[in-house]
């Protein structure tokens, strides 16, 4: 009985390349967690999201970057709606000056700021209330 089971197992993988098997395992993984599908980009996993998401500024802060960089970086806490759930994310504001205030509508993009830990979003300048 055990040998029959093993033969059935082997039949499913016979004549298939490692690439096909890995792809099937990836599809199984995605089927197990449909809420948070993952795509591989470079060295990090990132959620499958629309390119730009509209949100509302909740708070404005300054953060210090990792060593060897210096100078405070402006960040905004932005409330966005992702897959039906409301989330508050930290977004980097690029450029030297900005006129953002609380309750402004902004467009954010998933793009990691390399010298700011835990900041994985960027405010898009020139759209909605975020001026150049």
Residue pairs with C-beta under 8 A, 6 or more apart in sequence:
13 21
29 38
30 37
30 38
35 83
36 47
37 47
37 48
38 45
38 46
38 47
38 48
39 45
39 46
39 47
39 48
44 112
46 110
47 82
47 110
49 82
49 110
51 109
51 110
52 107
52 108
52 109
52 124
52 127
53 80
53 81
53 82
53 107
53 108
53 109
54 80
54 105
54 106
54 107
54 108
54 128
55 78
55 79
55 80
55 81
55 89
55 91
55 105
55 106
55 107
55 108
56 78
56 79
56 103
56 104
56 105
56 106
57 76
57 77
57 78
57 100
57 101
57 102
57 103
57 104
57 105
57 106
58 76
58 77
58 78
58 79
58 88
58 102
59 76
59 77
59 102
60 74
60 75
60 76
60 77
60 100
60 101
60 102
61 74
61 75
61 76
61 77
62 72
62 73
62 74
62 75
63 72
63 73
63 75
63 116
63 119
64 70
64 72
64 73
65 71
65 73
65 115
65 116
66 115
66 116
66 117
69 115
73 92
73 113
73 115
73 116
74 92
74 93
74 98
75 90
75 91
75 92
75 93
75 116
75 119
76 90
76 91
76 93
76 100
76 106
76 123
77 88
77 89
77 90
77 91
78 88
78 89
78 90
78 91
78 106
78 108
78 121
78 123
79 86
79 87
79 88
80 86
80 87
80 88
80 89
80 108
81 87
89 108
89 120
89 121
90 118
90 119
90 120
90 121
91 106
91 108
91 119
91 121
91 122
91 123
92 113
92 116
92 119
92 121
92 122
92 123
93 100
93 123
93 125
93 130
94 122
94 123
94 125
95 125
95 132
98 125
98 130
98 131
99 131
100 106
100 123
100 129
100 130
104 128
104 129
104 130
105 128
105 129
106 123
106 124
106 127
106 128
106 129
106 130
107 123
107 124
107 127
107 128
107 130
108 121
108 122
108 123
108 124
109 121
109 122
109 124
110 120
110 121
111 120
111 121
111 122
112 119
112 120
113 119
113 120
113 122
123 130
124 130
125 131
125 132
126 132
